[in-house]
Each structure stands twice: as C-alpha cells, then as structure tokens.
Amino acid sequence: MADGVVIIGGGHGGSQVAASLRADGYDGPVTLISAEIDLPYQRPPLSKTYLKEPERGLQELRPAAFYESHAVDLRLGTTVEAIDRAGGRVTLAGGGSVPYAKLVIATGARPRVPPIPSVELDGVFYLRDAADARRLHDRFVTAESVVVIGGGFIGLELAATARMLGRTVTIIEATDRLMGRSVATEVSQHFLDLHRGWGATVLLQHPARAILGEGGRVVAVEAGDTLVPADIVVIGIGVVPNVELATAIGLAADNGIVVDDHLLTSAPEIFAIGDCASFPEPFVGRRLRLESVQTAVDQAKTVAKAIVGKPEPYRSVPWFWSDQADVKLQMVGLSLLADRSVVRGAIEEGSFSVFQFAGDRLVAIDSVNRAADHMLGRRILDTPDLPTPEQAADLSFDLKSLMKRPAMAARA
Ligand SMILES: Cc1cc2nc3c(=O)[nH]c(=O)nc-3n(C[C@H](O)[C@H](O)[C@H](O)COP(=O)(O)OP(=O)(O)OC[C@H]3O[C@@H](n4cnc5c(N)ncnc54)[C@H](O)[C@@H]3O)c2cc1C
C-alpha cells in the first residue's frame, strides 16, 4: 500500500491539515492539491478589504516557503477529477495521479445558483474565491447600481463594501429578516437599521423572480412586485457542498459528505472536513454542516491527530464572525435549540450581545461590537460555568467571575 496523505482542496481546512500533520510529527509524504492558482489564503477578506483593494494582495495563510520547508507538495491550479479507491490514488484533470494511504476531502462548497431566469447574463456575479473577487472588483469600478440578492453574511458584507465604494446598493431578501438562519432577531433588526443608515435600500420579503437583460447584459432584477435597476447583480443565497468526488465512489452524502465524530467517512482511509462535511455536532446532538473558518481549521487539527495515531472525537464550540463596514458581529455557540434570549448592553449604542438560552442553559451568544462577551462565550460554553438569563442581562454582574477554571481543564 502507498504511503502518504493526499489532501484535496487547499482552502482553510485542507492547508491546515498539511500544517497540523507536520506539527504533530507526521513524516510521510503530504500532497496538498488545490484547484485555485493562488497560494492558500484567507477567504473572509474577499467580501471586505480584498474586494475593495485587490492590488493590496491576498492574505496568504502561510508563506510560499512554508510548504517547501515543511515538505508539503503543494499543487496549485490542479483539480482532482476522481478518487480511485481500489488503486489508492486520486486522478488529476489533465492527466496523472497521486497515490495515498490516507485521503482528506476538503473541497469546500460552491455558490448556490437560484432557479430563476437569466442568471447567466453578463453582469451577474457570485463570490467564492479570489478569482471571483478580482472579476467582481473590475465591474464595481464602473457599475453605478449594485443589486445584491440574498441578505445573508456574504451578501451584507458585499453590500457594505459596495456602499463604501459609493455605489447605489439594493439588497433583496426573500424572508422577513436579514441573516435569518444564523442570528437573533434583535441582531437582524440592528443590521437592517445599519444598512439602511449606510444608504442601501433593503427589500425584505422580496424573492428574486427574474434577472432582466438587454443585449446580453443585466439591466434589472424583478423582486416580488418591484423592478430594481441593476448594472451588476451579486448573488449570495448560500452554497452547495462539493460532495461529488465522494458520492462517485459510493460514500454517503446528506447536505455534505457524511462523517463520524472522528470526521471519518464510511471508508476507513478517507476523511472529510469543513464546508463539504456533515458531522454529528455534539452540542445540538444532530448532524450539521457548518460553514466557518473555525470549523474547517479545528476539524483539520482533529484529522491530523487521527492520522498520527492520536484520535480524539471532534468537539469544538462553534464560532463565526462577520465584518460589515466598521461593525463587528461575532457569534459563538448554536442557537438552534434556543427558546429565549436576553440582551446585554445597549442596542441603541451599537454595542450589545444577545444571550440565547434553551430553557435555562446558555447555548449561543451573538455580539455586536462586544468582543469580550464573545471571547467569554468561547471559554465557557463547553463548561458548566454558565450565567443564568438574569445574570446575563445584568450589566453589574461580572461574567468573568464565572470562569472558575480554564476551558480545557473543565472539559477533561
Ligand atoms: C466571501 C467569503 C467570506 C467569508 N467570510 C467569513 C467570515 O467572515 N468568517 C468565517 O468564519 N467564515 C467566512 N467565510 C466562510 C469560510 O471561508 C469557509 O467556511 C471556509 O473557507 C471553509 O473552509 P474549507 O477548507 O472547508 O473550504 P474552502 O476554504 O472553500 O476550500 C476548498 C478548496 O477546495 C478546492 N477544490 C474543490 N474541489 C476541488 C478538486 N476537485 N480538486 C482540487 N481542489 C478542489 C476549492 O477550489 C477551494 O480552494 C467566508 C466565505 C466567503 C466565500
């Protein structure tokens, strides 16, 4: 059998697997295969600083010299076409193959395309990778009216960036609130007020019905009963996990490649992590696929440990952030089971947290410009040392007093 680890995908998860394998003492061959031409980079700035100023360059996750000095065979601009499980190798588009003993699928996700007419018109964009951001930036320069379809994180970050660049911006959202899948209603309302205050038009409960064009170029979006003029349209309505390499060899997928609590697929030599993986989430007790840098990176570390023979089940408090203009939104925990919430701080001053509870148990905190609450949540959410709703709402109660012991010790 071949030696070595092959990692498909050089995003946040894939490149962390390579780095963690070396940090954990793995000394076999490591091949990191990335379809993108850019050295692995931070994806979050794509909708923020990089979109505004691509000439300042990507924020590389590690310098080029790292891959050489850590004997990571990084293949950029290379797409894995198929997994040959019987032969223990991956085959590459354009020819060639790479053998593996262990395989990590970290293929991420791709933008969801809405089932509406004319999504193929010139001037319709998606944003997933650096190449998308460069294309989009070039059209931002000349566009007057930008229409963003989707009031989720990426759509709103883009909209804020477009306003900062002086564009006329309309955000079209099908549901009755912004970021509705992910944040508390108070946070949705606050960001609605912010975006309107920054000068964007926000149309809630306006499902996009069609994109209209003239001469092959977009001119408007039909949303609900409204026709919104558009020079460019950016679609941010969520993603579809890249599971096809796995399903082609019979691995199960259910909104992501199905893995166990060690991130192992039903094939004992193949792991899947990050945006493409559906894993048993220990805090909510059901299978989830989480799209965040933290999940991809922490799952990568878990896989590296398993490969070097020190397996531990995956258990990390999930957290996420979204920067919109100069406002920092940070989320920790999962609010799926929450049935009540209390606010700490002052919404009208733009600095507050929404503490969300399932019964009396704190399960998630959404913080707006209150980083200390977020950091505290990351320390305590996996411990018994949690505030009651009354303590959380009471600004005179010192939440730090709850930290009786370090998070790792509490977990053991
Ligand atoms: C614009 C934007 C802003 C974001 N902002 C935030 C944020 O503020 N905070 C946050 O926590 N998260 C944010 N995210 C989400 C975060 O970036 C993702 O959750 C994270 O990148 C997932 O890591 P991953 O390794 O699973 O996938 P990715 O980072 O997407 O990497 C997957 C890689 O696999 C490659 N690939 C796919 N198929 C193949 C193949 N067959 N062969 C070779 N390579 C392949 C892809 O090209 C890609 O490079 C943002 C995402 C985007 C797009």
The ligand as an SDF file (V2000), in Angstrom:
LIG
                    3D

 53 58  0  0  0  0  0  0  0  0999 V2000
  -16.5160   35.7960    0.6330 C   0  0  0  0  0  0  0  0  0  0  0  0
  -16.4950   34.9140    1.8410 C   0  0  0  0  0  0  0  0  0  0  0  0
  -16.4290   35.4980    3.1080 C   0  0  0  0  0  0  0  0  0  0  0  0
  -16.4060   34.6890    4.2440 C   0  0  0  0  0  0  0  0  0  0  0  0
  -16.3150   35.2870    5.4620 N   0  0  0  0  0  0  0  0  0  0  0  0
  -16.2060   34.5060    6.5790 C   0  0  0  0  0  0  0  0  0  0  0  0
  -16.0310   35.1010    7.8560 C   0  0  0  0  0  0  0  0  0  0  0  0
  -16.0190   36.3330    7.9990 O   0  0  0  0  0  0  0  0  0  0  0  0
  -15.8670   34.2680    8.9220 N   0  0  0  0  0  0  0  0  0  0  0  0
  -15.8840   32.9020    8.8040 C   0  0  0  0  0  0  0  0  0  0  0  0
  -15.7320   32.1680    9.7950 O   0  0  0  0  0  0  0  0  0  0  0  0
  -16.0800   32.3150    7.5890 N   0  0  0  0  0  0  0  0  0  0  0  0
  -16.2390   33.0910    6.4890 C   0  0  0  0  0  0  0  0  0  0  0  0
  -16.4240   32.5060    5.2630 N   0  0  0  0  0  0  0  0  0  0  0  0
  -16.5700   31.0470    5.1970 C   0  0  0  0  0  0  0  0  0  0  0  0
  -15.2300   30.3710    5.2060 C   0  0  0  0  0  0  0  0  0  0  0  0
  -14.3590   30.9950    4.3140 O   0  0  0  0  0  0  0  0  0  0  0  0
  -15.4110   28.8990    4.8620 C   0  0  0  0  0  0  0  0  0  0  0  0
  -16.2700   28.3110    5.8180 O   0  0  0  0  0  0  0  0  0  0  0  0
  -14.0640   28.1720    4.8470 C   0  0  0  0  0  0  0  0  0  0  0  0
  -13.2640   28.6900    3.8080 O   0  0  0  0  0  0  0  0  0  0  0  0
  -14.2680   26.6790    4.6640 C   0  0  0  0  0  0  0  0  0  0  0  0
  -13.0280   26.0650    4.5060 O   0  0  0  0  0  0  0  0  0  0  0  0
  -12.8810   24.7320    3.6340 P   0  0  0  0  0  0  0  0  0  0  0  0
  -11.4460   24.3500    3.6830 O   0  0  0  0  0  0  0  0  0  0  0  0
  -13.9040   23.7730    4.0320 O   0  0  0  0  0  0  0  0  0  0  0  0
  -13.2750   25.1820    2.1510 O   0  0  0  0  0  0  0  0  0  0  0  0
  -12.6050   26.2700    1.2200 P   0  0  0  0  0  0  0  0  0  0  0  0
  -11.8370   27.2730    2.0040 O   0  0  0  0  0  0  0  0  0  0  0  0
  -13.6840   26.7440    0.3260 O   0  0  0  0  0  0  0  0  0  0  0  0
  -11.5550   25.4330    0.3520 O   0  0  0  0  0  0  0  0  0  0  0  0
  -11.9500   24.4500   -0.5580 C   0  0  0  0  0  0  0  0  0  0  0  0
  -10.9330   24.4200   -1.6690 C   0  0  0  0  0  0  0  0  0  0  0  0
  -11.0710   23.1960   -2.3800 O   0  0  0  0  0  0  0  0  0  0  0  0
  -10.8540   23.4550   -3.7570 C   0  0  0  0  0  0  0  0  0  0  0  0
  -11.4040   22.3350   -4.5230 N   0  0  0  0  0  0  0  0  0  0  0  0
  -12.6970   21.9870   -4.6700 C   0  0  0  0  0  0  0  0  0  0  0  0
  -12.8100   20.8820   -5.4430 N   0  0  0  0  0  0  0  0  0  0  0  0
  -11.5350   20.5270   -5.7770 C   0  0  0  0  0  0  0  0  0  0  0  0
  -10.9940   19.4730   -6.5740 C   0  0  0  0  0  0  0  0  0  0  0  0
  -11.7810   18.5490   -7.1660 N   0  0  0  0  0  0  0  0  0  0  0  0
   -9.6410   19.4090   -6.7370 N   0  0  0  0  0  0  0  0  0  0  0  0
   -8.8310   20.3310   -6.1410 C   0  0  0  0  0  0  0  0  0  0  0  0
   -9.3030   21.3440   -5.3800 N   0  0  0  0  0  0  0  0  0  0  0  0
  -10.6440   21.4390   -5.1990 C   0  0  0  0  0  0  0  0  0  0  0  0
  -11.5670   24.7750   -3.9490 C   0  0  0  0  0  0  0  0  0  0  0  0
  -11.1500   25.4090   -5.1390 O   0  0  0  0  0  0  0  0  0  0  0  0
  -11.1120   25.5240   -2.7020 C   0  0  0  0  0  0  0  0  0  0  0  0
   -9.9030   26.1700   -2.9180 O   0  0  0  0  0  0  0  0  0  0  0  0
  -16.4610   33.2840    4.1090 C   0  0  0  0  0  0  0  0  0  0  0  0
  -16.5490   32.7030    2.8300 C   0  0  0  0  0  0  0  0  0  0  0  0
  -16.5610   33.5000    1.7110 C   0  0  0  0  0  0  0  0  0  0  0  0
  -16.6510   32.8720    0.3420 C   0  0  0  0  0  0  0  0  0  0  0  0
  1  2  1  0
  2  3  1  0
  2 52  2  0
  3  4  2  0
  4  5  1  0
  4 50  1  0
  5  6  2  0
  6  7  1  0
  6 13  1  0
  7  8  2  0
  7  9  1  0
  9 10  1  0
 10 11  2  0
 10 12  1  0
 12 13  2  0
 13 14  1  0
 14 15  1  0
 14 50  1  0
 15 16  1  0
 16 17  1  0
 16 18  1  0
 18 19  1  0
 18 20  1  0
 20 21  1  0
 20 22  1  0
 22 23  1  0
 23 24  1  0
 24 25  2  0
 24 26  1  0
 24 27  1  0
 27 28  1  0
 28 29  2  0
 28 30  1  0
 28 31  1  0
 31 32  1  0
 32 33  1  0
 33 34  1  0
 33 48  1  0
 34 35  1  0
 35 36  1  0
 35 46  1  0
 36 37  1  0
 36 45  1  0
 37 38  2  0
 38 39  1  0
 39 40  1  0
 39 45  2  0
 40 41  1  0
 40 42  2  0
 42 43  1  0
 43 44  2  0
 44 45  1  0
 46 47  1  0
 46 48  1  0
 48 49  1  0
 50 51  2  0
 51 52  1  0
 52 53  1  0
M  END
$$$$
